[in-house]
Amino acid sequence: MNPYAPEDADLLAAINRGEFTQNGFRNRDIRALLFPGQSIQEKDRQHSVAVTRKFLLLRAHGLIKKVTGTHRYQVTDKGLNIVTALITARNASTEFLTKLSA
């Protein structure tokens, strides 16, 4: 996973959205954000598999956890800290960081 790659950065931003804080998120929720307006059935299946693979990777790193008995996932406390730091680092510019250090 490369947080500076556009696809991975979009995934991290999607799972970090405030609307998923309370109830978590499902594969279909993230698919709707990552692939808007694409509802062709064959493509939808490919996108579902791709998002599932990303979820497995995020779970292996301890960034998300499965909610028992549901199809939902929650961002862990560790994941919240790491994802927020990665998004902040990705969005930071050298000019902004220079102003902060001065």
TAFEN-V751955 format. One record per pair of residues at least 24 apart in sequence whose ideal C-beta (glycine too) atoms are under 7 Angstrom apart, sorted by the first residue. I is the first residue (numbers start at 0). GAP is how many residues later the second one is. If there is no record, write none. Layout:
BEGIN
i;gap
I;GAP
I;GAP
END
This chain:
BEGIN
i;gap
0;56
2;83
2;87
3;86
8;81
9;24
10;43
11;71
11;74
11;75
12;74
14;49
14;60
14;68
15;59
15;67
15;68
15;71
22;49
23;43
23;48
23;49
23;50
24;47
24;48
25;45
25;46
26;24
26;25
END
